[in-house]
């Protein structure tokens, strides 16, 4: 039993304009740090291609077709889908392999082949709403995977915990009316995309714990302890999925929270504790944001190292 790492060279092929924060160097930094000797015991597989039949679990076919048509051909320039979100010739493969990685992770975790999994993927996904690409995101990969876990593996309840500094409006949108899909988020407010108030509760399955600019690890841990953990324990999910954004780090240029690597280790361990109680330890984590390369690499390493502790017990 061990921790699974899923990634692929194609994730660097999703190209954004020069100066864009969501750039290919992010995945290169993550993959480099996870190639260190400390991670030799990771089980490693390459991300397979997902399919539109997978994506349609969370997005209508008309939206999928719209994105497919928008992705430029091999010799064409990148194009904006909105002021923040771009598509390049390599974007379709990257997005489909992100979906494929999440499916593979769910398969191996739910069947017990591994304890847990981390998907080092891009583009990120948690801002993509059912009918809208936004916030650097094309498809909502984690929402697709949550539906896949229920549809294919017969799980009753799946929870997504999102500690990215930006609220995952897309995941909330897709989960909103489904009591058995649980979404819980810590995030800075006010900040893009402007959603994530405590009063946004869906069908009693949405749990938001907004933080204020300047908040650090103490307030973050309080939010996790007082909102996120009780929600998970009450809902008792069969699988916990993590939108692992590391842009709440104090060095990140896009926000104003002051978390450190130790805070990410702490929250990972707490979620593992809940998973042990309600979900037979099953956790699937997907990379979301994080835009300072050093902080992103160090935080990812800490997150994955903590996940690996399950396999050494």
C-alpha positions as a Markdown table, in Angstrom:
| # | Residue | x | y | z |
|---|---|---|---|---|
| 1 | Unk | 0.0 | 0.0 | 0.0 |
| 2 | Unk | 1.4 | 3.4 | -0.9 |
| 3 | Unk | 0.7 | 6.8 | -2.4 |
| 4 | Unk | 0.1 | 7.1 | -6.1 |
| 5 | Unk | 1.5 | 10.0 | -8.2 |
| 6 | Unk | -0.1 | 10.7 | -11.6 |
| 7 | Unk | 1.3 | 13.2 | -14.0 |
| 8 | Unk | 2.3 | 13.6 | -17.7 |
| 9 | Unk | 4.6 | 15.7 | -19.9 |
| 10 | Unk | 1.4 | 16.9 | -21.7 |
| 11 | Unk | 0.5 | 19.2 | -18.8 |
| 12 | Unk | 3.4 | 21.5 | -19.8 |
| 13 | Unk | 1.8 | 21.7 | -23.3 |
| 14 | Unk | -1.1 | 23.9 | -22.1 |
| 15 | Unk | 0.5 | 27.2 | -22.9 |
| 16 | Unk | -0.5 | 30.7 | -21.7 |
| 17 | Unk | 0.9 | 34.1 | -22.7 |
| 18 | Unk | 4.2 | 35.4 | -21.3 |
| 19 | Unk | 3.7 | 36.8 | -17.8 |
| 20 | Unk | 0.6 | 34.7 | -17.1 |
| 21 | Unk | 0.7 | 33.3 | -13.6 |
| 22 | Unk | -0.8 | 29.9 | -14.6 |
| 23 | Unk | 2.2 | 28.9 | -16.6 |
| 24 | Unk | 3.9 | 25.6 | -17.6 |
| 25 | Unk | 6.8 | 26.3 | -15.2 |
| 26 | Unk | 4.4 | 25.5 | -12.4 |
| 27 | Unk | 4.0 | 21.8 | -13.3 |
| 28 | Unk | 7.8 | 21.6 | -14.0 |
| 29 | Unk | 8.5 | 22.9 | -10.5 |
| 30 | Unk | 6.1 | 20.4 | -9.0 |
| 31 | Unk | 7.5 | 17.4 | -11.0 |
| 32 | Unk | 11.0 | 18.4 | -10.2 |
| 33 | Unk | 10.5 | 18.4 | -6.4 |
| 34 | Unk | 8.7 | 15.1 | -6.5 |
| 35 | Unk | 11.6 | 13.5 | -8.4 |
| 36 | Unk | 13.7 | 13.9 | -5.2 |
| 37 | Unk | 15.0 | 10.8 | -3.4 |
| 38 | Unk | 12.5 | 11.4 | -0.6 |
| 39 | Unk | 9.8 | 10.4 | -3.0 |
| 40 | Unk | 11.3 | 7.2 | -4.4 |
| 41 | Unk | 8.6 | 5.1 | -2.8 |
| 42 | Unk | 5.8 | 6.8 | -4.7 |
| 43 | Unk | 3.9 | 4.6 | -7.2 |
| 44 | Unk | 4.1 | 6.5 | -10.4 |
| 45 | Unk | 1.9 | 6.2 | -13.5 |
| 46 | Unk | 1.4 | 8.5 | -16.5 |
| 47 | Unk | -2.0 | 10.1 | -16.9 |
| 48 | Unk | -4.2 | 8.4 | -19.5 |
| 49 | Unk | -6.5 | 10.3 | -21.8 |
| 50 | Unk | -9.9 | 11.0 | -20.5 |
| 51 | Unk | -12.8 | 11.4 | -22.9 |
| 52 | Unk | -15.8 | 13.6 | -23.5 |
| 53 | Unk | -18.0 | 10.7 | -22.1 |
| 54 | Unk | -16.2 | 11.4 | -18.8 |
| 55 | Unk | -16.5 | 15.2 | -18.9 |
| 56 | Unk | -20.2 | 15.0 | -19.6 |
| 57 | Unk | -20.8 | 13.8 | -16.1 |
| 58 | Unk | -20.3 | 17.4 | -14.9 |
| 59 | Unk | -20.6 | 19.5 | -18.1 |
| 60 | Unk | -23.3 | 19.5 | -20.9 |
| 61 | Unk | -22.2 | 18.2 | -24.2 |
| 62 | Unk | -22.8 | 21.6 | -25.8 |
| 63 | Unk | -20.2 | 23.2 | -23.5 |
| 64 | Unk | -17.7 | 20.5 | -24.2 |
| 65 | Unk | -18.1 | 21.0 | -27.9 |
| 66 | Unk | -17.7 | 24.7 | -27.4 |
| 67 | Unk | -14.3 | 24.2 | -25.7 |
| 68 | Unk | -13.2 | 21.7 | -28.3 |
| 69 | Unk | -13.9 | 24.1 | -31.1 |
| 70 | Unk | -12.1 | 26.9 | -29.3 |
| 71 | Unk | -8.9 | 25.1 | -28.8 |
| 72 | Unk | -6.6 | 26.2 | -31.7 |
| 73 | Unk | -5.0 | 23.8 | -34.2 |
| 74 | Unk | -1.4 | 22.7 | -34.0 |
| 75 | Unk | 0.1 | 25.7 | -35.9 |
| 76 | Unk | -2.2 | 28.3 | -34.5 |
| 77 | Unk | -1.7 | 30.9 | -31.8 |
| 78 | Unk | -3.2 | 30.6 | -28.3 |
| 79 | Unk | -6.6 | 32.2 | -27.9 |
| 80 | Unk | -8.4 | 33.8 | -24.9 |
| 81 | Unk | -11.6 | 32.3 | -23.6 |
| 82 | Unk | -11.9 | 35.2 | -21.2 |
| 83 | Unk | -9.4 | 37.8 | -20.0 |
| 84 | Unk | -7.8 | 35.2 | -17.6 |
| 85 | Unk | -8.3 | 31.8 | -19.3 |
| 86 | Unk | -6.5 | 30.7 | -22.5 |
| 87 | Unk | -6.4 | 27.8 | -24.8 |
| 88 | Unk | -3.4 | 26.7 | -26.8 |
| 89 | Unk | -2.9 | 23.8 | -29.3 |
| 90 | Unk | -1.9 | 21.5 | -26.4 |
| 91 | Unk | -4.8 | 22.5 | -24.1 |
| 92 | Unk | -7.2 | 19.8 | -25.2 |
| 93 | Unk | -4.8 | 17.0 | -24.5 |
| 94 | Unk | -3.8 | 18.5 | -21.1 |
| 95 | Unk | -7.4 | 18.9 | -20.0 |
| 96 | Unk | -8.3 | 15.4 | -21.1 |
| 97 | Unk | -5.3 | 13.9 | -19.4 |
| 98 | Unk | -6.2 | 15.8 | -16.2 |
| 99 | Unk | -9.6 | 14.1 | -16.4 |
| 100 | Unk | -7.9 | 10.8 | -17.1 |
| 101 | Unk | -5.5 | 11.2 | -14.1 |
| 102 | Unk | -8.4 | 11.9 | -11.8 |
| 103 | Unk | -10.2 | 8.8 | -13.0 |
| 104 | Unk | -7.1 | 6.6 | -12.6 |
| 105 | Unk | -6.6 | 8.0 | -9.1 |
| 106 | Unk | -10.2 | 7.2 | -8.1 |
| 107 | Unk | -10.0 | 3.7 | -9.6 |
| 108 | Unk | -6.8 | 2.8 | -7.7 |
| 109 | Unk | -7.9 | 4.4 | -4.4 |
| 110 | Unk | -11.4 | 3.0 | -4.3 |
| 111 | Unk | -10.3 | -0.5 | -5.2 |
| 112 | Unk | -7.6 | -0.4 | -2.5 |
| 113 | Unk | -4.6 | -0.7 | -4.9 |
| 114 | Unk | -3.1 | 2.4 | -3.1 |
| 115 | Unk | -3.9 | 4.3 | 0.1 |
| 116 | Unk | -4.3 | 7.7 | -1.6 |
| 117 | Unk | -3.2 | 9.6 | -4.7 |
| 118 | Unk | -2.0 | 13.0 | -5.8 |
| 119 | Unk | -2.6 | 14.2 | -9.4 |
| 120 | Unk | 0.0 | 16.7 | -10.6 |
| 121 | Unk | -2.1 | 18.2 | -13.4 |
| 122 | Unk | -3.0 | 21.3 | -15.2 |
| 123 | Unk | -4.9 | 23.3 | -16.2 |
| 124 | Unk | -6.6 | 23.7 | -12.8 |
| 125 | Unk | -10.3 | 23.0 | -12.7 |
| 126 | Unk | -12.2 | 24.3 | -9.6 |
| 127 | Unk | -13.4 | 27.6 | -11.2 |
| 128 | Unk | -15.0 | 25.9 | -14.2 |
| 129 | Unk | -18.8 | 26.0 | -13.9 |
| 130 | Unk | -21.1 | 23.6 | -15.6 |
| 131 | Unk | -21.4 | 26.0 | -18.6 |
| 132 | Unk | -18.4 | 28.3 | -18.3 |
| 133 | Unk | -14.6 | 28.1 | -18.5 |
| 134 | Unk | -13.0 | 30.7 | -16.2 |
| 135 | Unk | -10.3 | 31.5 | -13.7 |
| 136 | Unk | -7.6 | 29.6 | -15.7 |
| 137 | Unk | -9.9 | 26.5 | -15.8 |
| 138 | Unk | -11.4 | 24.7 | -18.8 |
| 139 | Unk | -13.2 | 21.7 | -17.2 |
| 140 | Unk | -13.9 | 21.0 | -13.6 |
| 141 | Unk | -11.7 | 18.0 | -13.2 |
| 142 | Unk | -12.5 | 17.2 | -9.6 |
| 143 | Unk | -16.2 | 17.5 | -10.1 |
| 144 | Unk | -16.0 | 15.1 | -13.1 |
| 145 | Unk | -14.0 | 12.7 | -10.9 |
| 146 | Unk | -16.5 | 12.9 | -8.0 |
| 147 | Unk | -19.3 | 12.0 | -10.3 |
| 148 | Unk | -17.2 | 9.2 | -11.8 |
| 149 | Unk | -16.6 | 7.8 | -8.3 |
| 150 | Unk | -20.4 | 7.6 | -7.7 |
| 151 | Unk | -21.4 | 6.5 | -11.2 |
| 152 | Unk | -18.8 | 3.8 | -11.8 |
| 153 | Unk | -17.8 | 2.7 | -8.3 |
| 154 | Unk | -21.2 | 3.1 | -6.6 |
| 155 | Unk | -20.1 | 5.4 | -3.8 |
| 156 | Unk | -23.0 | 7.1 | -2.1 |
| 157 | Unk | -21.3 | 10.3 | -0.9 |
| 158 | Unk | -18.2 | 12.1 | -2.2 |
| 159 | Unk | -16.7 | 15.2 | -0.5 |
| 160 | Unk | -14.4 | 17.8 | -2.0 |
| 161 | Unk | -12.3 | 19.9 | 0.4 |
| 162 | Unk | -10.8 | 23.0 | -1.3 |
| 163 | Unk | -8.0 | 24.9 | 0.5 |
| 164 | Unk | -7.0 | 27.0 | -2.6 |
| 165 | Unk | -7.0 | 30.7 | -1.7 |
| 166 | Unk | -9.7 | 31.3 | -4.4 |
| 167 | Unk | -13.1 | 30.0 | -3.9 |
| 168 | Unk | -14.0 | 27.0 | -6.1 |
| 169 | Unk | -17.2 | 28.6 | -7.5 |
| 170 | Unk | -17.3 | 26.0 | -10.3 |
| 171 | Unk | -17.3 | 23.0 | -8.0 |
| 172 | Unk | -19.9 | 24.7 | -5.8 |
| 173 | Unk | -22.0 | 25.4 | -8.9 |
| 174 | Unk | -21.9 | 21.8 | -10.1 |
| 175 | Unk | -22.5 | 20.3 | -6.6 |
| 176 | Unk | -25.2 | 22.8 | -5.5 |
| 177 | Unk | -28.3 | 20.7 | -5.8 |
| 178 | Unk | -26.9 | 17.3 | -4.9 |
| 179 | Unk | -27.0 | 16.5 | -1.2 |
| 180 | Unk | -24.6 | 13.6 | -1.7 |
| 181 | Unk | -21.9 | 15.7 | -3.2 |
| 182 | Unk | -20.3 | 17.7 | -0.4 |
| 183 | Unk | -18.2 | 20.9 | -1.0 |
| 184 | Unk | -16.3 | 22.6 | 1.7 |
| 185 | Unk | -13.9 | 25.5 | 1.2 |
| 186 | Unk | -11.5 | 27.9 | 2.9 |
| 187 | Unk | -10.6 | 30.9 | 0.8 |
| 188 | Unk | -9.8 | 34.6 | 1.0 |
| 189 | Unk | -12.6 | 37.1 | 0.8 |
| 190 | Unk | -13.0 | 39.5 | -0.9 |
| 191 | Unk | -11.0 | 38.0 | -3.7 |
| 192 | Unk | -11.7 | 36.5 | -7.2 |
| 193 | Unk | -14.3 | 35.1 | -8.0 |
| 194 | Unk | -16.3 | 36.8 | -5.3 |
| 195 | Unk | -18.3 | 33.8 | -4.3 |
| 196 | Unk | -18.0 | 31.6 | -1.1 |
| 197 | Unk | -20.0 | 33.4 | 1.6 |
| 198 | Unk | -21.1 | 31.3 | 4.6 |
| 199 | Unk | -24.7 | 31.8 | 3.5 |
| 200 | Unk | -24.1 | 29.9 | 0.3 |
| 201 | Unk | -25.2 | 26.4 | 1.5 |
| 202 | Unk | -26.8 | 24.6 | -1.5 |
| 203 | Unk | -29.0 | 21.8 | -0.3 |
| 204 | Unk | -27.2 | 21.7 | 3.1 |
| 205 | Unk | -24.1 | 20.2 | 1.3 |
| 206 | Unk | -22.0 | 23.4 | 0.8 |
| 207 | Unk | -19.8 | 24.6 | 3.7 |
| 208 | Unk | -17.8 | 27.8 | 3.2 |
| 209 | Unk | -15.3 | 29.2 | 5.7 |
| 210 | Unk | -14.1 | 32.5 | 4.2 |
| 211 | Unk | -10.9 | 34.0 | 5.6 |
| 212 | Unk | -9.8 | 37.7 | 5.6 |
| 213 | Unk | -6.7 | 39.3 | 4.0 |
| 214 | Unk | -3.8 | 38.9 | 6.3 |
| 215 | Unk | -5.1 | 35.8 | 8.1 |
| 216 | Unk | -2.5 | 33.2 | 8.9 |
| 217 | Unk | -2.3 | 29.6 | 10.0 |
| 218 | Unk | -4.1 | 30.1 | 13.3 |
| 219 | Unk | -7.3 | 31.4 | 11.6 |
| 220 | Unk | -7.0 | 28.8 | 8.8 |
| 221 | Unk | -6.7 | 26.0 | 11.3 |
| 222 | Unk | -9.7 | 27.4 | 13.2 |
| 223 | Unk | -11.8 | 27.4 | 10.0 |
| 224 | Unk | -10.8 | 23.8 | 9.2 |
| 225 | Unk | -11.5 | 22.7 | 12.8 |
| 226 | Unk | -14.8 | 24.5 | 13.2 |
| 227 | Unk | -16.4 | 24.2 | 9.8 |
| 228 | Unk | -14.7 | 21.7 | 7.5 |
| 229 | Unk | -14.0 | 18.8 | 9.8 |
| 230 | Unk | -17.5 | 18.8 | 11.5 |
| 231 | Unk | -19.1 | 19.0 | 8.0 |
| 232 | Unk | -17.1 | 15.9 | 6.9 |
| 233 | Unk | -17.8 | 14.0 | 10.0 |
| 234 | Unk | -21.5 | 14.7 | 9.8 |
| 235 | Unk | -21.8 | 13.9 | 6.1 |
| 236 | Unk | -19.5 | 10.8 | 6.4 |
| 237 | Unk | -18.3 | 10.7 | 2.8 |
| 238 | Unk | -17.1 | 7.4 | 1.2 |
| 239 | Unk | -14.3 | 9.3 | -0.5 |
| 240 | Unk | -12.5 | 12.6 | 0.3 |
| 241 | Unk | -11.1 | 14.6 | -2.7 |
| 242 | Unk | -8.9 | 17.6 | -2.2 |
| 243 | Unk | -8.6 | 20.7 | -4.4 |
| 244 | Unk | -5.0 | 21.3 | -3.4 |
| 245 | Unk | -4.3 | 24.8 | -4.2 |
| 246 | Unk | -1.2 | 26.3 | -2.6 |
| 247 | Unk | -1.8 | 29.9 | -3.3 |
| 248 | Unk | -2.8 | 30.7 | 0.3 |
| 249 | Unk | 1.0 | 30.5 | 1.0 |
| 250 | Unk | 2.4 | 33.7 | 2.4 |
| 251 | Unk | 4.7 | 34.1 | -0.6 |
| 252 | Unk | 2.1 | 33.8 | -3.3 |
| 253 | Unk | 1.7 | 36.9 | -5.5 |
| 254 | Unk | -2.1 | 36.6 | -6.2 |
| 255 | Unk | -3.5 | 36.8 | -2.7 |
| 256 | Unk | -2.9 | 37.9 | 0.9 |
| 257 | Unk | -3.1 | 34.9 | 3.2 |
| 258 | Unk | -0.1 | 33.9 | 5.2 |
| 259 | Unk | 0.0 | 30.1 | 5.3 |
| 260 | Unk | 3.2 | 28.1 | 5.4 |
| 261 | Unk | 4.1 | 24.6 | 4.4 |
| 262 | Unk | 3.5 | 23.4 | 8.0 |
| 263 | Unk | -0.2 | 24.5 | 7.6 |
| 264 | Unk | -0.6 | 22.4 | 4.5 |
| 265 | Unk | 0.9 | 19.4 | 6.2 |
| 266 | Unk | -1.4 | 20.0 | 9.2 |
| 267 | Unk | -4.6 | 20.2 | 7.1 |
| 268 | Unk | -3.6 | 17.1 | 5.0 |
| 269 | Unk | -3.1 | 15.1 | 8.2 |
| 270 | Unk | -6.5 | 16.2 | 9.6 |
| 271 | Unk | -8.2 | 15.2 | 6.4 |
| 272 | Unk | -6.5 | 11.9 | 6.5 |
| 273 | Unk | -7.8 | 11.4 | 10.0 |
| 274 | Unk | -11.4 | 12.0 | 8.9 |
| 275 | Unk | -10.9 | 9.7 | 5.8 |
| 276 | Unk | -9.7 | 7.0 | 8.2 |
| 277 | Unk | -13.0 | 7.3 | 10.1 |
| 278 | Unk | -15.5 | 7.6 | 7.3 |
| 279 | Unk | -13.9 | 6.6 | 4.0 |
| 280 | Unk | -11.5 | 3.7 | 4.7 |
| 281 | Unk | -8.7 | 6.2 | 4.4 |
| 282 | Unk | -9.5 | 7.0 | 0.7 |
| 283 | Unk | -8.2 | 10.3 | -0.4 |
| 284 | Unk | -7.6 | 11.7 | -4.0 |
| 285 | Unk | -5.9 | 15.0 | -4.3 |
| 286 | Unk | -5.6 | 17.2 | -7.4 |
| 287 | Unk | -3.3 | 20.2 | -7.9 |
| 288 | Unk | -5.1 | 23.5 | -8.3 |
| 289 | Unk | -3.4 | 26.9 | -7.8 |
| 290 | Unk | -0.1 | 28.1 | -6.5 |
| 291 | Unk | 1.9 | 30.8 | -8.4 |
| 292 | Unk | 5.2 | 31.3 | -6.5 |
| 293 | Unk | 7.3 | 28.5 | -7.9 |
| 294 | Unk | 9.4 | 28.0 | -4.7 |
| 295 | Unk | 6.4 | 28.1 | -2.4 |
| 296 | Unk | 4.4 | 25.8 | -4.8 |
| 297 | Unk | 7.1 | 23.2 | -4.9 |
| 298 | Unk | 7.8 | 23.2 | -1.2 |
| 299 | Unk | 4.1 | 23.1 | -0.3 |
| 300 | Unk | 3.4 | 20.3 | -2.8 |
| 301 | Unk | 6.3 | 18.3 | -1.4 |
| 302 | Unk | 4.9 | 18.7 | 2.1 |
| 303 | Unk | 1.4 | 17.7 | 1.1 |
| 304 | Unk | 2.6 | 14.6 | -0.7 |
| 305 | Unk | 5.0 | 13.6 | 2.0 |
| 306 | Unk | 2.1 | 13.8 | 4.5 |
| 307 | Unk | 0.0 | 11.6 | 2.3 |
| 308 | Unk | 2.8 | 9.1 | 2.1 |
| 309 | Unk | 2.7 | 8.6 | 5.8 |
| 310 | Unk | -0.4 | 6.5 | 5.4 |
| 311 | Unk | 1.6 | 3.9 | 3.5 |
| 312 | Unk | 4.3 | 3.7 | 6.2 |
| 313 | Unk | 1.9 | 3.0 | 9.2 |
